[in-house]
Amino acid sequence: KGGKGSSPPGSGASQADVERAIKEAKEEAKSKTLIDIANADLDEGRYVSARRRAEEALEANPNNADAYAVLGAAHWRAGDYVGSTEAYEKAIEIDEKNYGAALGLARNLQAAGQHPRALALTEALIDEDKDQLDPYLTKLQSQYATLDAKGAIPTLDAIFGRMPADHPQLSLIQAQAAFLRPLAEAGELGLVEGSQGTSDLGIDHAINGKYTGAVVGGDFVRALLLENIEEGQIRKGCQAQKVDYQRV
């Protein structure tokens, strides 16, 4: 009789099972190596090479969420937003908590004006790890675009508690905070349905930027304002009724 903890005869892994496990381990190792190389390519701006490496990783392991996440980033760098979104969606389908895919997909959805789902993705990332800065930054852009000033205040507080003083986006976030904080108790500031929105605060709900009107070359046009450089420069004498050119 076998002792306690021993296995009965014939219960061990078969030769086929062992060979299958070895093959899967090799494929997984190959995928990981290719993904590491693809990420390095992305860091160096080589998105064509990154895309090729990600595709090779998926040939080795078609269910690798990280490979789809890298593929989504590579497509985005190439300006293929449809391909990027499809790759991110596939990664989320495999692993709904994949950080890179969820964050990339949220940003793509923002560009398409789909802020409710973008918010849901960023909030899920924050619930998973409250120390990461990027999900808060991405969440803020949807709150800003939809004029959720009251909801943006806790997000801003979280950002300033995590953002280093030399962060390149600090001045932009400070400008957005200066705009949103006084409006936190103002009630509903705009109405957004799908990718369309209306407001009298001059916010473009698609690009998250403020806008106004200006006369350029005699024609009235829409002028976008970058919040971290919101100041106008005009030629001396531009108050005249007719000017050839205005810098706004």
Phi and psi in degrees as GROMACS dihedral restraints (atoms count N, CA, C in turn):
[ dihedral_restraints ]
;  ai    aj    ak    al  type     phi  dphi    fc
    3     4     5     6     1   -73.1    20    10
    4     5     6     7     1   145.3    20    10
    6     7     8     9     1   -75.2    20    10
    7     8     9    10     1   173.9    20    10
    9    10    11    12     1   -61.4    20    10
   10    11    12    13     1   129.4    20    10
   12    13    14    15     1    89.5    20    10
   13    14    15    16     1    -6.7    20    10
   15    16    17    18     1   -82.3    20    10
   16    17    18    19     1   159.3    20    10
   18    19    20    21     1  -101.1    20    10
   19    20    21    22     1   142.1    20    10
   21    22    23    24     1   -67.4    20    10
   22    23    24    25     1   156.4    20    10
   24    25    26    27     1   -55.3    20    10
   25    26    27    28     1   138.9    20    10
   27    28    29    30     1    83.7    20    10
   28    29    30    31     1     2.7    20    10
   30    31    32    33     1   -90.7    20    10
   31    32    33    34     1    -6.2    20    10
   33    34    35    36     1   -72.1    20    10
   34    35    36    37     1   167.9    20    10
   36    37    38    39     1   -65.2    20    10
   37    38    39    40     1   140.6    20    10
   39    40    41    42     1   -75.8    20    10
   40    41    42    43     1   166.3    20    10
   42    43    44    45     1   -59.7    20    10
   43    44    45    46     1   -38.5    20    10
   45    46    47    48     1   -64.7    20    10
   46    47    48    49     1   -39.9    20    10
   48    49    50    51     1   -64.5    20    10
   49    50    51    52     1   -41.5    20    10
   51    52    53    54     1   -63.3    20    10
   52    53    54    55     1   -46.0    20    10
   54    55    56    57     1   -63.9    20    10
   55    56    57    58     1   -38.4    20    10
   57    58    59    60     1   -65.0    20    10
   58    59    60    61     1   -41.5    20    10
   60    61    62    63     1   -64.9    20    10
   61    62    63    64     1   -40.2    20    10
   63    64    65    66     1   -64.1    20    10
   64    65    66    67     1   -43.1    20    10
   66    67    68    69     1   -62.1    20    10
   67    68    69    70     1   -44.3    20    10
   69    70    71    72     1   -64.2    20    10
   70    71    72    73     1   -39.2    20    10
   72    73    74    75     1   -64.6    20    10
   73    74    75    76     1   -40.8    20    10
   75    76    77    78     1   -65.2    20    10
   76    77    78    79     1   -41.5    20    10
   78    79    80    81     1   -65.3    20    10
   79    80    81    82     1   -40.0    20    10
   81    82    83    84     1   -66.0    20    10
   82    83    84    85     1   -40.9    20    10
   84    85    86    87     1   -64.9    20    10
   85    86    87    88     1   -40.5    20    10
   87    88    89    90     1   -63.9    20    10
   88    89    90    91     1   -44.2    20    10
   90    91    92    93     1   -60.3    20    10
   91    92    93    94     1   -45.0    20    10
   93    94    95    96     1   -62.3    20    10
   94    95    96    97     1   -42.2    20    10
   96    97    98    99     1   -62.5    20    10
   97    98    99   100     1   -44.6    20    10
   99   100   101   102     1   -64.6    20    10
  100   101   102   103     1   -38.2    20    10
  102   103   104   105     1   -66.4    20    10
  103   104   105   106     1   -40.8    20    10
  105   106   107   108     1   -60.4    20    10
  106   107   108   109     1   -43.2    20    10
  108   109   110   111     1   -65.3    20    10
  109   110   111   112     1   -41.6    20    10
  111   112   113   114     1   -62.5    20    10
  112   113   114   115     1   -41.3    20    10
  114   115   116   117     1   -63.2    20    10
  115   116   117   118     1   -40.3    20    10
  117   118   119   120     1   -63.7    20    10
  118   119   120   121     1   -39.2    20    10
  120   121   122   123     1   -61.9    20    10
  121   122   123   124     1   -42.4    20    10
  123   124   125   126     1   -61.4    20    10
  124   125   126   127     1   -40.9    20    10
  126   127   128   129     1   -62.2    20    10
  127   128   129   130     1   -29.2    20    10
  129   130   131   132     1   -95.3    20    10
  130   131   132   133     1     3.4    20    10
  132   133   134   135     1    81.8    20    10
  133   134   135   136     1    10.3    20    10
  135   136   137   138     1   -92.1    20    10
  136   137   138   139     1    72.9    20    10
  138   139   140   141     1   -72.2    20    10
  139   140   141   142     1   -27.7    20    10
  141   142   143   144     1   -65.8    20    10
  142   143   144   145     1   -46.6    20    10
  144   145   146   147     1   -64.1    20    10
  145   146   147   148     1   -40.3    20    10
  147   148   149   150     1   -61.3    20    10
  148   149   150   151     1   -42.4    20    10
  150   151   152   153     1   -63.6    20    10
  151   152   153   154     1   -41.6    20    10
  153   154   155   156     1   -64.7    20    10
  154   155   156   157     1   -42.7    20    10
  156   157   158   159     1   -63.7    20    10
  157   158   159   160     1   -40.8    20    10
  159   160   161   162     1   -63.9    20    10
  160   161   162   163     1   -40.1    20    10
  162   163   164   165     1   -65.4    20    10
  163   164   165   166     1   -38.3    20    10
  165   166   167   168     1   -64.9    20    10
  166   167   168   169     1   -38.6    20    10
  168   169   170   171     1   -63.4    20    10
  169   170   171   172     1   -37.4    20    10
  171   172   173   174     1   -72.4    20    10
  172   173   174   175     1   -27.6    20    10
  174   175   176   177     1   -66.0    20    10
  175   176   177   178     1   -36.6    20    10
  177   178   179   180     1   -76.2    20    10
  178   179   180   181     1   -35.6    20    10
  180   181   182   183     1  -146.4    20    10
  181   182   183   184     1    96.0    20    10
  183   184   185   186     1   -66.5    20    10
  184   185   186   187     1   -11.0    20    10
  186   187   188   189     1  -111.3    20    10
  187   188   189   190     1    31.8    20    10
  189   190   191   192     1   -95.2    20    10
  190   191   192   193     1   107.2    20    10
  192   193   194   195     1   -63.0    20    10
  193   194   195   196     1   -36.7    20    10
  195   196   197   198     1   -63.2    20    10
  196   197   198   199     1   -36.7    20    10
  198   199   200   201     1   -65.5    20    10
  199   200   201   202     1   -40.4    20    10
  201   202   203   204     1   -66.6    20    10
  202   203   204   205     1   -35.9    20    10
  204   205   206   207     1   -63.7    20    10
  205   206   207   208     1   -43.5    20    10
  207   208   209   210     1   -65.1    20    10
  208   209   210   211     1   -40.5    20    10
  210   211   212   213     1   -61.6    20    10
  211   212   213   214     1   -40.3    20    10
  213   214   215   216     1   -62.5    20    10
  214   215   216   217     1   -41.9    20    10
  216   217   218   219     1   -66.0    20    10
  217   218   219   220     1   -39.2    20    10
  219   220   221   222     1   -66.2    20    10
  220   221   222   223     1   -42.2    20    10
  222   223   224   225     1   -62.4    20    10
  223   224   225   226     1   -39.6    20    10
  225   226   227   228     1   -62.9    20    10
  226   227   228   229     1   -43.5    20    10
  228   229   230   231     1   -61.3    20    10
  229   230   231   232     1   -30.4    20    10
  231   232   233   234     1   -84.8    20    10
  232   233   234   235     1    -1.4    20    10
  234   235   236   237     1    83.6    20    10
  235   236   237   238     1    10.5    20    10
  237   238   239   240     1   -95.3    20    10
  238   239   240   241     1    83.8    20    10
  240   241   242   243     1   -71.7    20    10
  241   242   243   244     1   -31.0    20    10
  243   244   245   246     1   -66.0    20    10
  244   245   246   247     1   -50.2    20    10
  246   247   248   249     1   -62.2    20    10
  247   248   249   250     1   -37.1    20    10
  249   250   251   252     1   -63.1    20    10
  250   251   252   253     1   -47.4    20    10
  252   253   254   255     1   -64.1    20    10
  253   254   255   256     1   -41.2    20    10
  255   256   257   258     1   -61.9    20    10
  256   257   258   259     1   -41.7    20    10
  258   259   260   261     1   -66.8    20    10
  259   260   261   262     1   -43.5    20    10
  261   262   263   264     1   -62.4    20    10
  262   263   264   265     1   -41.4    20    10
  264   265   266   267     1   -61.2    20    10
  265   266   267   268     1   -40.7    20    10
  267   268   269   270     1   -64.6    20    10
  268   269   270   271     1   -40.8    20    10
  270   271   272   273     1   -62.3    20    10
  271   272   273   274     1   -43.1    20    10
  273   274   275   276     1   -66.2    20    10
  274   275   276   277     1   -34.0    20    10
  276   277   278   279     1   -62.5    20    10
  277   278   279   280     1   -37.9    20    10
  279   280   281   282     1   -78.4    20    10
  280   281   282   283     1   -43.4    20    10
  282   283   284   285     1  -142.0    20    10
  283   284   285   286     1    99.2    20    10
  285   286   287   288     1   -65.7    20    10
  286   287   288   289     1   -14.4    20    10
  288   289   290   291     1  -103.8    20    10
  289   290   291   292     1    14.3    20    10
  291   292   293   294     1   -66.2    20    10
  292   293   294   295     1   115.2    20    10
  294   295   296   297     1   -61.4    20    10
  295   296   297   298     1   -53.3    20    10
  297   298   299   300     1   -62.2    20    10
  298   299   300   301     1   -41.4    20    10
  300   301   302   303     1   -68.7    20    10
  301   302   303   304     1   -43.3    20    10
  303   304   305   306     1   -64.0    20    10
  304   305   306   307     1   -41.8    20    10
  306   307   308   309     1   -69.2    20    10
  307   308   309   310     1   -43.7    20    10
  309   310   311   312     1   -63.5    20    10
  310   311   312   313     1   -41.9    20    10
  312   313   314   315     1   -64.8    20    10
  313   314   315   316     1   -40.9    20    10
  315   316   317   318     1   -59.1    20    10
  316   317   318   319     1   -41.9    20    10
  318   319   320   321     1   -68.3    20    10
  319   320   321   322     1   -38.7    20    10
  321   322   323   324     1   -64.0    20    10
  322   323   324   325     1   -41.2    20    10
  324   325   326   327     1   -64.7    20    10
  325   326   327   328     1   -37.5    20    10
  327   328   329   330     1   -59.6    20    10
  328   329   330   331     1   -43.2    20    10
  330   331   332   333     1   -62.1    20    10
  331   332   333   334     1   -27.2    20    10
  333   334   335   336     1   -92.4    20    10
  334   335   336   337     1     3.5    20    10
  336   337   338   339     1    78.7    20    10
  337   338   339   340     1    12.5    20    10
  339   340   341   342     1   -93.5    20    10
  340   341   342   343     1    68.5    20    10
  342   343   344   345     1   -71.2    20    10
  343   344   345   346     1   -35.8    20    10
  345   346   347   348     1   -57.7    20    10
  346   347   348   349     1   -44.1    20    10
  348   349   350   351     1   -73.4    20    10
  349   350   351   352     1   -35.7    20    10
  351   352   353   354     1   -59.5    20    10
  352   353   354   355     1   -42.2    20    10
  354   355   356   357     1   -62.9    20    10
  355   356   357   358     1   -42.5    20    10
  357   358   359   360     1   -61.4    20    10
  358   359   360   361     1   -39.9    20    10
  360   361   362   363     1   -66.6    20    10
  361   362   363   364     1   -44.0    20    10
  363   364   365   366     1   -68.7    20    10
  364   365   366   367     1   -37.6    20    10
  366   367   368   369     1   -64.9    20    10
  367   368   369   370     1   -36.2    20    10
  369   370   371   372     1   -65.3    20    10
  370   371   372   373     1   -39.0    20    10
  372   373   374   375     1   -64.9    20    10
  373   374   375   376     1   -40.3    20    10
  375   376   377   378     1   -66.0    20    10
  376   377   378   379     1   -40.5    20    10
  378   379   380   381     1   -61.3    20    10
  379   380   381   382     1   -34.0    20    10
  381   382   383   384     1   -75.2    20    10
  382   383   384   385     1   -37.8    20    10
  384   385   386   387     1  -151.4    20    10
  385   386   387   388     1   103.9    20    10
  387   388   389   390     1   -79.0    20    10
  388   389   390   391     1    -3.5    20    10
  390   391   392   393     1   -92.9    20    10
  391   392   393   394     1   -16.0    20    10
  393   394   395   396     1   -72.6    20    10
  394   395   396   397     1   136.2    20    10
  396   397   398   399     1   -82.8    20    10
  397   398   399   400     1   -41.8    20    10
  399   400   401   402     1   -57.9    20    10
  400   401   402   403     1   -40.5    20    10
  402   403   404   405     1   -60.9    20    10
  403   404   405   406     1   -35.0    20    10
  405   406   407   408     1   -66.6    20    10
  406   407   408   409     1   -42.4    20    10
  408   409   410   411     1   -62.4    20    10
  409   410   411   412     1   -42.8    20    10
  411   412   413   414     1   -67.7    20    10
  412   413   414   415     1   -41.5    20    10
  414   415   416   417     1   -60.1    20    10
  415   416   417   418     1   -41.7    20    10
  417   418   419   420     1   -60.6    20    10
  418   419   420   421     1   -37.8    20    10
  420   421   422   423     1   -65.0    20    10
  421   422   423   424     1   -35.7    20    10
  423   424   425   426     1   -71.4    20    10
  424   425   426   427     1   -38.4    20    10
  426   427   428   429     1   -65.5    20    10
  427   428   429   430     1   -37.7    20    10
  429   430   431   432     1   -66.7    20    10
  430   431   432   433     1   -45.9    20    10
  432   433   434   435     1   -64.6    20    10
  433   434   435   436     1   -34.0    20    10
  435   436   437   438     1   -94.3    20    10
  436   437   438   439     1     6.7    20    10
  438   439   440   441     1    58.2    20    10
  439   440   441   442     1    38.6    20    10
  441   442   443   444     1   -89.0    20    10
  442   443   444   445     1    72.2    20    10
  444   445   446   447     1   -64.0    20    10
  445   446   447   448     1   -41.5    20    10
  447   448   449   450     1   -64.4    20    10
  448   449   450   451     1   -44.0    20    10
  450   451   452   453     1   -69.1    20    10
  451   452   453   454     1   -24.9    20    10
  453   454   455   456     1   -73.9    20    10
  454   455   456   457     1   -23.7    20    10
  456   457   458   459     1   -60.8    20    10
  457   458   459   460     1   -49.5    20    10
  459   460   461   462     1   -60.9    20    10
  460   461   462   463     1   -34.0    20    10
  462   463   464   465     1   -66.3    20    10
  463   464   465   466     1   -43.5    20    10
  465   466   467   468     1   -61.4    20    10
  466   467   468   469     1   -43.5    20    10
  468   469   470   471     1   -60.3    20    10
  469   470   471   472     1   -40.9    20    10
  471   472   473   474     1   -65.6    20    10
  472   473   474   475     1   -38.6    20    10
  474   475   476   477     1   -65.2    20    10
  475   476   477   478     1   -49.3    20    10
  477   478   479   480     1   -65.7    20    10
  478   479   480   481     1   -24.3    20    10
  480   481   482   483     1   -77.2    20    10
  481   482   483   484     1   -13.9    20    10
  483   484   485   486     1  -118.3    20    10
  484   485   486   487     1   -18.6    20    10
  486   487   488   489     1   -83.3    20    10
  487   488   489   490     1   125.2    20    10
  489   490   491   492     1   -69.3    20    10
  490   491   492   493     1   157.7    20    10
  492   493   494   495     1   -64.4    20    10
  493   494   495   496     1   -23.9    20    10
  495   496   497   498     1   -99.7    20    10
  496   497   498   499     1    15.2    20    10
  498   499   500   501     1   -67.0    20    10
  499   500   501   502     1   134.3    20    10
  501   502   503   504     1   -64.3    20    10
  502   503   504   505     1   -20.3    20    10
  504   505   506   507     1   -95.7    20    10
  505   506   507   508     1     3.2    20    10
  507   508   509   510     1   -58.3    20    10
  508   509   510   511     1   -46.0    20    10
  510   511   512   513     1   -63.6    20    10
  511   512   513   514     1   -37.0    20    10
  513   514   515   516     1   -65.0    20    10
  514   515   516   517     1   -45.8    20    10
  516   517   518   519     1   -65.4    20    10
  517   518   519   520     1   -37.3    20    10
  519   520   521   522     1   -62.8    20    10
  520   521   522   523     1   -40.0    20    10
  522   523   524   525     1   -66.4    20    10
  523   524   525   526     1   -42.1    20    10
  525   526   527   528     1   -65.0    20    10
  526   527   528   529     1   -37.9    20    10
  528   529   530   531     1   -63.9    20    10
  529   530   531   532     1   -42.1    20    10
  531   532   533   534     1   -62.9    20    10
  532   533   534   535     1   -31.1    20    10
  534   535   536   537     1   -78.3    20    10
  535   536   537   538     1   -39.8    20    10
  537   538   539   540     1   -84.0    20    10
  538   539   540   541     1   -37.5    20    10
  540   541   542   543     1   -57.4    20    10
  541   542   543   544     1   -44.1    20    10
  543   544   545   546     1   -66.0    20    10
  544   545   546   547     1   -15.8    20    10
  546   547   548   549     1   -98.7    20    10
  547   548   549   550     1     1.7    20    10
  549   550   551   552     1   -59.8    20    10
  550   551   552   553     1   -33.0    20    10
  552   553   554   555     1  -107.6    20    10
  553   554   555   556     1    18.8    20    10
  555   556   557   558     1   -86.4    20    10
  556   557   558   559     1    -2.6    20    10
  558   559   560   561     1    82.2    20    10
  559   560   561   562     1  -158.0    20    10
  561   562   563   564     1   -68.6    20    10
  562   563   564   565     1   126.9    20    10
  564   565   566   567     1  -106.9    20    10
  565   566   567   568     1   -14.6    20    10
  567   568   569   570     1  -166.9    20    10
  568   569   570   571     1   162.2    20    10
  570   571   572   573     1  -118.8    20    10
  571   572   573   574     1   122.9    20    10
  573   574   575   576     1  -121.0    20    10
  574   575   576   577     1   126.4    20    10
  576   577   578   579     1  -128.7    20    10
  577   578   579   580     1   113.8    20    10
  579   580   581   582     1    66.0    20    10
  580   581   582   583     1  -125.1    20    10
  582   583   584   585     1  -100.0    20    10
  583   584   585   586     1     6.0    20    10
  585   586   587   588     1  -109.7    20    10
  586   587   588   589     1   145.0    20    10
  588   589   590   591     1  -150.0    20    10
  589   590   591   592     1   156.4    20    10
  591   592   593   594     1  -130.9    20    10
  592   593   594   595     1   144.0    20    10
  594   595   596   597     1  -167.1    20    10
  595   596   597   598     1   155.2    20    10
  597   598   599   600     1   -99.0    20    10
  598   599   600   601     1    13.5    20    10
  600   601   602   603     1   -98.1    20    10
  601   602   603   604     1     4.3    20    10
  603   604   605   606     1    68.0    20    10
  604   605   606   607     1    40.3    20    10
  606   607   608   609     1  -108.0    20    10
  607   608   609   610     1   128.5    20    10
  609   610   611   612     1   -85.9    20    10
  610   611   612   613     1   114.9    20    10
  612   613   614   615     1   -72.5    20    10
  613   614   615   616     1   -12.7    20    10
  615   616   617   618     1   -90.3    20    10
  616   617   618   619     1   -41.3    20    10
  618   619   620   621     1  -107.8    20    10
  619   620   621   622     1     0.8    20    10
  621   622   623   624     1    64.0    20    10
  622   623   624   625     1    24.5    20    10
  624   625   626   627     1  -116.3    20    10
  625   626   627   628     1   157.8    20    10
  627   628   629   630     1   -88.9    20    10
  628   629   630   631     1   152.9    20    10
  630   631   632   633     1  -141.2    20    10
  631   632   633   634     1   162.7    20    10
  633   634   635   636     1  -150.9    20    10
  634   635   636   637     1  -169.1    20    10
  636   637   638   639     1  -112.8    20    10
  637   638   639   640     1   155.5    20    10
  639   640   641   642     1  -154.9    20    10
  640   641   642   643     1   156.1    20    10
  642   643   644   645     1  -101.5    20    10
  643   644   645   646     1   116.3    20    10
  645   646   647   648     1  -124.2    20    10
  646   647   648   649     1   120.8    20    10
  648   649   650   651     1    61.5    20    10
  649   650   651   652     1    27.1    20    10
  651   652   653   654     1    90.3    20    10
  652   653   654   655     1    -8.6    20    10
  654   655   656   657     1  -108.8    20    10
  655   656   657   658     1   140.8    20    10
  657   658   659   660     1   -81.2    20    10
  658   659   660   661     1   124.3    20    10
  660   661   662   663     1  -132.9    20    10
  661   662   663   664     1   165.3    20    10
  663   664   665   666     1   -82.2    20    10
  664   665   666   667     1   133.6    20    10
  666   667   668   669     1  -120.2    20    10
  667   668   669   670     1   126.0    20    10
  669   670   671   672     1   -88.5    20    10
  670   671   672   673     1   145.1    20    10
  672   673   674   675     1  -116.7    20    10
  673   674   675   676     1   123.6    20    10
  675   676   677   678     1   -84.8    20    10
  676   677   678   679     1   121.2    20    10
  678   679   680   681     1   -64.6    20    10
  679   680   681   682     1   -28.1    20    10
  681   682   683   684     1   -83.8    20    10
  682   683   684   685     1    -3.5    20    10
  684   685   686   687     1  -139.1    20    10
  685   686   687   688     1    51.7    20    10
  687   688   689   690     1   -82.0    20    10
  688   689   690   691     1    80.4    20    10
  690   691   692   693     1  -155.0    20    10
  691   692   693   694     1   149.2    20    10
  693   694   695   696     1  -104.1    20    10
  694   695   696   697     1   148.5    20    10
  696   697   698   699     1  -123.7    20    10
  697   698   699   700     1   124.8    20    10
  699   700   701   702     1  -132.0    20    10
  700   701   702   703     1   157.8    20    10
  702   703   704   705     1   -71.0    20    10
  703   704   705   706     1   149.5    20    10
  705   706   707   708     1   -62.4    20    10
  706   707   708   709     1   130.9    20    10
  708   709   710   711     1    95.1    20    10
  709   710   711   712     1     8.2    20    10
  711   712   713   714     1   -71.1    20    10
  712   713   714   715     1    -7.7    20    10
  714   715   716   717     1   -70.5    20    10
  715   716   717   718     1   -12.4    20    10
  717   718   719   720     1   -61.3    20    10
  718   719   720   721     1   154.9    20    10
  720   721   722   723     1   -65.3    20    10
  721   722   723   724     1   -34.6    20    10
  723   724   725   726     1  -121.5    20    10
  724   725   726   727     1   125.8    20    10
  726   727   728   729     1  -135.5    20    10
  727   728   729   730     1   153.0    20    10
  729   730   731   732     1   -79.6    20    10
  730   731   732   733     1   -29.7    20    10
  732   733   734   735     1  -156.3    20    10
  733   734   735   736     1   141.4    20    10
  735   736   737   738     1  -128.1    20    10
  736   737   738   739     1   139.3    20    10
  738   739   740   741     1  -102.3    20    10
  739   740   741   742     1   118.5    20    10
